[in-house]
Amino acid sequence: MDGGMTSGTTQFEAALGVVERLRAAGYEAYLAGGCVRDLLLGREPKDFDVATSAEPGVVLEMFERTFAVGSHFGVVLVAHDEDDGYFTTEVATFRSDGAYSDGRHPDAVRYTRSAEEDVRRRDFTINGLLMDPFGVGCLPSDLVDDPAAVREGVVDYVGGLADLEAGIVRAIGQAEERFEEDHLRMLRAVRFAARFGFVLEVATKRAIRSLAAKTAAVSRERVRDELTKMLTEGHARGAFELLNETGLLAEVLPEVARMKGVEQPPQYHPEGDVWVHTLGLLAQLEEGCSMTLAWGALLHDVGKPPTFRKAPDRIRFDGHVEVGVAIAAEICRRFRFSNEETRQTLALVENHMRFADADRMRASTLKRFFRLEGFEEHLALHRMDCLAGSGNLEHWEFVRERWQAMPEETVRPKPLITGRELIAAGYAPGAAFKQMLRAVEDAQLEGTIATAEEAMRLVRERFG
């Protein structure tokens, strides 16, 4: 594991302590799910979960600080305070679920003493592994850096080890049943396959194709979160190619699915159609990139399909930016983005074509361009856009050089005058104030005026 564990070490030790205490009280307890998978892959787990035969009431009483966040589903959080922060360990009781009428939650939960029964109601074999951290030939604290030692303690009821080694994402049991229980699992299958570079097992992929329309019943927030993870985990292109192959893309993002087959002028886009171009941007998204940059990359050309036309001279997309902003706004609304996330995503779509005009902009216009919030994301998007198309970075280099060279006080200078000075000069407050102050700021940004006296002179000359 590159660099070993960092903040996760404390979380790992805390989870070990929970397992040890439960076992000392006579209960079965294991590390479970994603943390076991990641340890076997030599990756640093984001958190460590525990599965146990102890029922929620027992867990709540056994540990000093607990939260019954999902006790009706057998889940309790055990809280820990350490020098490097506060965190929790999720402790879930072995259970067997009844039917899932709503496509997300079981209608009834029955606790069980069988670890195998608990595992068989989970989603994928690679997530169905348990580990006994005390059943290995080394100190438990050494497990975080030794996948081979982790393997010694694995309890595998569903063939997860073999699938992990073969690079396969396979639903546990009957794939249709797992996806009927929670329709979001279809998106999760795609995300895991993309994240790890795995393939979807044949029956699992077939079941997704058959049931893809069921994702319409999943809350938009849950779908949004899965899509955002796909976009920001460093494997966005593979994830969206797989969404397309499984039929999920047309269900969750039909506006993006419509990009397929939409031709572009080859002199500007030798790579191919709008879908191929968009995949080229997604391929450049790095792990940990901001969600707004990721969604901006995905949606920057979403206005092209409805504006496509073949003119006598070449293919055109007249007004595609304005149409794209409107479509992106609807997508943000549908997926319930925050106001801030919506603003930045739409700004990226709205401004992605402006770079081509930068070398002809007046100084005031260019400086206002630089004032766009999160301008580094606009630069990043334009660079990806160029590299996914013609590869010509001339406009990007021009803007980047001037943006980096221009001092902040030049881009956002202190106003020479305000409405207070206009009133003192005898002007009545009203709509004209905005025009006056804008004219003064333009001249200031252009460098033609630099003092309050010059600003007032300009106002008198232009507005009387």
VOGU-3710 file (C-alpha; in Angstrom, 3 decimals, decimal comma):
1> mdggmtsgtt> 0,000/0,000/0,000  1,487/3,294/-1,132  2,587/5,283/1,884  0,761/3,065/4,370  -2,182/4,289/6,418  -2,514/7,863/7,594  -5,627/9,090/9,397  -7,177/5,698/8,665  -4,827/4,023/11,124  -6,710/5,436/14,083
11> qfeaalgvve> -10,023/4,409/12,560  -8,651/0,935/11,951  -7,450/0,599/15,525  -10,809/1,832/16,790  -12,630/-0,783/14,695  -10,284/-3,459/16,031  -11,176/-2,359/19,545  -14,890/-2,707/18,775  -14,396/-6,209/17,354  -12,264/-7,250/20,318
21> rlraagyeay> -14,762/-5,986/22,884  -17,724/-7,670/21,191  -15,852/-10,948/21,005  -14,826/-10,721/24,641  -18,531/-10,474/25,478  -19,220/-13,712/23,592  -20,474/-12,355/20,273  -19,237/-12,967/16,755  -17,712/-9,877/15,196  -15,809/-9,211/11,982
31> laggcvrdll> -14,551/-6,369/9,856  -16,963/-6,327/6,927  -17,614/-5,095/3,417  -15,657/-2,417/1,599  -12,811/-2,168/4,086  -11,973/-5,846/3,652  -12,120/-5,513/-0,130  -9,837/-2,458/-0,069  -7,326/-4,031/2,301  -7,091/-7,043/-0,012
41> lgrepkdfdv> -6,497/-4,700/-2,950  -3,793/-2,815/-1,050  -5,930/0,338/-0,959  -6,552/2,583/2,009  -10,134/2,112/3,217  -12,165/5,268/3,797  -13,819/3,702/6,821  -13,996/0,440/8,708  -17,326/-1,311/9,368  -18,069/-4,114/11,785
51> atsaepgvvl> -20,640/-6,906/11,441  -21,706/-8,751/14,588  -24,177/-11,200/16,068  -24,855/-8,725/18,905  -28,222/-7,002/18,499  -28,445/-3,194/18,449  -29,624/-2,918/22,052  -26,542/-4,793/23,218  -24,216/-2,587/21,158  -25,894/0,577/22,469
61> emfertfavg> -25,320/-0,517/26,060  -21,820/-1,917/25,572  -20,151/1,249/24,308  -20,067/4,619/26,027  -20,950/6,876/23,073  -23,322/5,447/20,504  -25,932/6,655/18,022  -28,839/4,514/16,891  -28,891/6,035/13,397  -30,266/2,907/11,771
71> shfgvvlvah> -31,081/0,617/14,659  -34,341/-0,485/12,951  -32,054/-1,935/10,261  -29,554/-3,164/12,828  -27,039/-0,305/12,491  -25,410/1,558/15,395  -22,571/4,077/15,257  -19,904/3,832/17,932  -18,233/7,229/18,404  -14,548/7,824/19,099
81> deddgyftte> -12,684/10,982/20,052  -8,986/10,963/19,186  -6,239/13,593/18,955  -6,633/13,795/15,168  -10,414/14,139/15,193  -13,822/12,686/15,877  -15,056/9,684/13,901  -17,386/6,707/14,174  -17,369/2,966/13,548  -20,506/1,536/11,970
91> vatfrsdgay> -21,624/-1,652/13,730  -24,297/-3,706/11,950  -26,093/-6,714/13,382  -26,270/-9,878/11,257  -29,679/-9,809/9,620  -31,909/-11,426/7,042  -34,153/-9,078/5,098  -37,704/-9,563/3,953  -39,175/-8,195/0,739  -38,216/-4,731/-0,555
101> sdgrhpdavr> -41,499/-3,145/-1,661  -40,016/0,328/-2,185  -36,900/-0,753/-4,076  -34,626/0,491/-1,309  -35,566/-0,656/2,211  -36,609/-4,109/3,437  -40,228/-4,291/4,627  -39,051/-6,296/7,620  -35,703/-7,091/9,202  -34,989/-10,289/11,106
111> ytrsaeedvr> -31,799/-10,527/13,146  -29,853/-13,720/12,773  -26,917/-15,416/14,475  -25,602/-16,542/11,087  -22,843/-14,525/9,476  -23,405/-16,394/6,215  -27,095/-15,472/6,135  -26,134/-11,833/6,659  -23,588/-11,863/3,836  -25,983/-13,430/1,346
121> rrdftingll> -28,339/-10,444/1,488  -25,517/-8,001/0,555  -24,969/-6,584/-2,936  -21,782/-7,883/-4,615  -19,421/-10,729/-3,872  -16,420/-8,395/-3,576  -18,343/-6,475/-0,885  -19,515/-9,627/0,875  -16,203/-10,541/2,510  -15,724/-10,686/6,278
131> mdpfgvgclp> -12,407/-10,672/8,092  -11,368/-11,948/11,488  -8,510/-9,542/12,362  -7,441/-11,784/15,243  -7,326/-14,983/13,177  -4,129/-14,149/11,341  -0,486/-14,920/11,883  0,537/-11,360/12,667  -0,442/-8,446/14,862  -3,768/-6,973/13,720
141> sdlvddpaav> -2,104/-3,555/13,444  0,148/-4,943/10,692  -2,787/-5,888/8,453  -3,100/-2,449/6,891  0,131/-2,933/4,968  -0,081/-6,661/4,210  -2,861/-7,877/1,855  -1,535/-11,445/2,135  -2,041/-11,398/5,892  -5,546/-9,967/5,413
151> regvvdyvgg> -6,377/-12,942/3,211  -5,533/-15,320/6,083  -8,372/-13,876/8,133  -10,994/-13,644/5,387  -14,298/-15,442/5,764  -15,768/-15,885/2,281  -19,242/-17,383/1,812  -19,923/-16,030/-1,682  -16,759/-16,440/-3,763  -15,706/-12,840/-3,306
161> ladleagivr> -11,992/-13,629/-3,119  -12,018/-15,371/-6,492  -13,961/-12,508/-8,085  -11,601/-9,964/-6,559  -8,618/-11,777/-8,028  -10,343/-12,172/-11,417  -11,480/-8,549/-11,513  -15,210/-9,266/-11,627  -18,194/-7,413/-10,159  -20,846/-10,079/-9,565
171> aigqaeerfe> -24,147/-9,764/-7,722  -24,554/-12,148/-4,798  -27,090/-14,871/-5,614  -29,641/-13,919/-8,265  -28,716/-10,541/-9,751  -32,347/-9,644/-10,481  -33,270/-10,178/-6,837  -30,414/-7,997/-5,590  -31,348/-5,184/-7,972  -35,065/-5,440/-7,193
181> edhlrmlrav> -34,177/-5,012/-3,511  -32,325/-1,753/-4,130  -32,393/-0,301/-7,623  -29,401/1,940/-6,868  -27,239/-1,178/-6,794  -27,203/-1,118/-10,595  -25,391/2,227/-10,558  -23,117/1,012/-7,783  -22,161/-2,011/-9,885  -21,043/0,307/-12,667
191> rfaarfgfvl> -19,148/2,550/-10,267  -17,241/-0,334/-8,661  -16,377/-1,841/-12,061  -15,028/1,512/-13,262  -13,195/2,355/-10,046  -11,291/-0,924/-9,920  -11,010/-1,554/-13,661  -13,141/-4,690/-13,263  -15,718/-6,187/-15,634  -19,366/-6,810/-14,918
201> evatkrairs> -20,176/-10,507/-14,702  -22,407/-11,575/-17,611  -25,597/-12,328/-15,651  -25,127/-9,200/-13,541  -24,769/-7,022/-16,649  -27,750/-8,690/-18,288  -29,886/-8,023/-15,221  -28,913/-4,342/-15,242  -29,922/-4,014/-18,894  -33,251/-5,659/-18,095
211> laaktaavsr> -34,021/-3,558/-15,030  -32,368/-0,229/-15,910  -35,706/1,591/-16,089  -36,271/0,811/-12,394  -33,750/3,529/-11,511  -36,578/6,019/-12,099  -37,904/5,017/-8,673  -34,619/5,898/-6,903  -34,425/9,292/-5,215  -32,637/11,803/-7,403
221> ervrdeltkm> -30,265/12,673/-4,564  -29,023/9,092/-4,363  -28,579/8,922/-8,132  -26,759/12,274/-8,095  -24,356/11,077/-5,420  -23,507/7,899/-7,348  -22,960/9,827/-10,573  -20,802/12,382/-8,779  -18,649/9,608/-7,346  -18,255/8,135/-10,832
231> lteghargaf> -17,190/11,530/-12,131  -14,696/12,299/-9,366  -13,034/8,950/-8,603  -10,596/9,169/-11,494  -12,339/6,731/-13,853  -15,159/8,831/-15,248  -14,780/7,779/-18,874  -14,963/4,074/-18,082  -17,954/4,630/-15,808  -19,933/6,518/-18,450
241> ellnetglla> -19,040/4,052/-21,188  -20,407/1,327/-18,940  -23,502/3,375/-18,111  -24,090/3,554/-21,844  -23,483/-0,163/-22,431  -25,943/-1,172/-19,709  -28,738/1,194/-20,763  -28,491/3,146/-17,523  -27,306/6,356/-19,179  -30,523/6,822/-21,141
251> evlpevarmk> -32,502/6,359/-17,918  -30,619/8,654/-15,557  -29,172/11,244/-17,994  -31,109/11,108/-21,268  -29,750/14,543/-22,205  -26,219/13,100/-22,236  -27,308/9,936/-24,034  -28,603/12,149/-26,863  -25,015/13,238/-27,595  -24,334/9,891/-29,255
261> gveqppqyhp> -24,138/10,135/-33,031  -24,377/13,937/-33,135  -21,792/14,888/-35,744  -19,345/17,764/-35,322  -17,331/19,700/-37,931  -14,211/17,559/-38,476  -11,950/20,573/-38,921  -12,592/21,496/-35,285  -13,414/18,077/-33,865  -11,402/15,355/-35,600
271> egdvwvhtlg> -12,109/13,043/-32,663  -15,730/12,441/-33,683  -19,238/13,114/-32,414  -20,335/15,014/-29,303  -20,432/11,834/-27,201  -16,881/10,838/-28,161  -15,725/14,401/-27,463  -17,379/14,414/-24,037  -15,780/11,078/-23,176  -12,457/12,691/-24,042
281> llaqleegcs> -13,041/15,294/-21,340  -14,170/12,700/-18,806  -10,967/10,745/-19,410  -9,000/13,757/-18,140  -10,881/14,197/-14,854  -8,511/13,382/-12,014  -9,400/11,579/-8,830  -10,561/14,084/-6,235  -11,499/16,803/-8,724  -14,338/19,106/-7,700
291> mtlawgallh> -17,847/17,951/-8,457  -18,622/21,214/-10,267  -15,681/20,830/-12,638  -16,717/17,217/-13,246  -20,340/18,065/-13,977  -19,232/21,053/-16,046  -17,097/18,739/-18,178  -20,001/16,334/-18,609  -22,559/19,005/-19,511  -20,516/21,668/-21,326
301> dvgkpptfrk> -21,862/20,582/-24,737  -25,267/19,305/-23,616  -26,864/22,017/-25,766  -25,409/20,643/-29,017  -27,872/17,823/-29,789  -30,967/20,082/-29,882  -29,163/22,832/-31,859  -27,469/20,630/-34,468  -27,957/21,659/-38,082  -26,081/21,142/-41,347
311> apdrirfdgh> -25,524/24,545/-42,938  -24,189/24,926/-46,506  -20,710/25,704/-45,206  -20,447/23,288/-42,278  -22,180/21,716/-39,273  -23,402/24,364/-36,847  -24,733/24,512/-33,291  -26,199/28,017/-33,171  -27,042/29,054/-29,627  -25,830/25,803/-28,120
321> vevgvaiaae> -24,338/27,570/-25,101  -27,607/29,265/-24,135  -29,598/26,077/-24,754  -26,982/24,098/-22,845  -27,268/26,374/-19,822  -31,044/25,857/-19,784  -30,698/22,066/-20,033  -27,957/21,983/-17,397  -30,126/24,097/-15,095  -32,919/21,543/-15,402
331> icrrfrfsne> -30,484/18,707/-14,634  -29,179/20,571/-11,569  -32,743/21,157/-10,415  -33,722/17,540/-11,021  -30,765/16,232/-9,045  -31,199/18,887/-6,356  -27,788/20,466/-6,536  -27,157/23,141/-3,930  -27,462/26,748/-5,080  -23,687/27,124/-5,034
341> etrqtlalve> -23,119/23,903/-6,996  -25,726/24,957/-9,539  -24,238/28,428/-9,998  -20,732/27,139/-10,658  -21,834/24,283/-12,923  -23,951/26,627/-15,033  -21,160/29,229/-15,129  -18,798/26,615/-16,547  -21,276/25,701/-19,270  -22,088/29,349/-20,001
351> nhmrfadadr> -18,497/30,557/-20,343  -16,685/27,624/-21,918  -16,690/29,214/-25,406  -15,446/32,653/-24,337  -11,768/31,714/-24,454  -11,791/31,900/-28,254  -12,517/35,643/-28,031  -10,074/36,451/-25,228  -7,333/37,908/-27,417  -9,853/40,394/-28,843
361> mrastlkrff> -11,441/41,401/-25,542  -11,127/44,914/-24,180  -9,037/45,049/-21,003  -12,168/45,653/-18,909  -13,951/42,640/-20,433  -10,958/40,376/-19,909  -10,597/41,443/-16,290  -14,281/40,786/-15,660  -13,780/37,368/-17,252  -11,037/36,712/-14,695
371> rlegfeehla> -13,473/37,648/-11,932  -15,586/34,574/-12,544  -15,777/32,597/-9,321  -13,434/29,619/-9,351  -11,722/30,836/-12,528  -9,168/28,037/-12,249  -12,022/25,613/-13,018  -12,876/27,556/-16,172  -9,247/27,260/-17,237  -9,211/23,546/-16,447
381> lhrmdclags> -12,415/22,913/-18,402  -11,190/24,816/-21,459  -7,905/22,918/-21,448  -9,743/19,579/-21,315  -12,097/20,790/-24,051  -9,146/21,617/-26,319  -7,285/18,392/-25,638  -10,416/16,342/-26,331  -10,773/18,084/-29,699  -8,232/19,741/-31,955
391> gnlehwefvr> -5,514/19,786/-29,300  -4,839/23,486/-29,957  -4,108/25,201/-26,626  -3,365/28,647/-28,054  -6,362/30,397/-26,476  -5,870/28,580/-23,173  -2,217/29,607/-23,004  -3,087/33,232/-23,808  -5,676/33,443/-21,018  -3,635/31,509/-18,474
401> erwqampeet> -0,550/33,682/-18,970  -2,463/36,913/-18,548  -4,521/35,626/-15,622  -1,385/34,519/-13,762  0,461/37,758/-14,539  -2,336/40,120/-13,570  -2,325/41,258/-9,912  -5,565/40,841/-7,969  -5,796/44,576/-7,284  -5,788/45,146/-11,036
411> vrpkplitgr> -8,616/42,666/-11,607  -10,648/43,898/-8,639  -9,525/47,476/-7,974  -11,032/49,532/-5,189  -13,939/51,596/-6,624  -12,996/55,197/-7,374  -16,486/56,440/-6,483  -19,707/54,989/-5,062  -23,335/56,015/-5,019  -22,559/58,206/-2,022
421> eliaagyapg> -20,314/60,445/-4,113  -22,901/60,608/-6,897  -25,571/61,800/-4,440  -23,169/64,366/-3,014  -22,596/65,624/-6,553  -26,337/66,226/-6,951  -27,437/63,121/-8,840  -30,744/61,576/-7,780  -30,601/57,837/-6,923  -32,095/55,670/-9,633
431> aafkqmlrav> -31,467/53,214/-12,445  -28,876/55,524/-14,000  -26,567/55,012/-11,001  -25,725/51,503/-12,186  -24,838/52,795/-15,660  -22,693/55,586/-14,212  -20,756/53,304/-11,884  -20,331/50,710/-14,637  -18,914/53,357/-16,990  -16,491/54,509/-14,304
441> edaqlegtia> -15,387/50,961/-13,547  -14,903/50,195/-17,251  -12,639/53,226/-17,621  -10,763/52,275/-14,459  -10,232/48,713/-15,721  -9,136/50,062/-19,094  -6,569/52,240/-17,295  -7,890/55,528/-18,697  -8,772/56,956/-15,275  -7,178/56,448/-11,870
451> taeeamrlvr> -8,620/59,034/-9,459  -11,981/60,005/-7,984  -11,729/63,404/-9,664  -11,288/61,785/-13,060  -14,218/59,462/-12,329  -16,562/62,371/-11,537  -15,386/64,217/-14,632  -16,252/61,170/-16,769  -19,736/60,982/-15,200  -20,431/64,634/-15,909
461> erfg> -19,207/64,355/-19,495  -21,304/61,263/-20,291  -24,395/61,741/-18,162  -24,577/65,536/-17,756
//
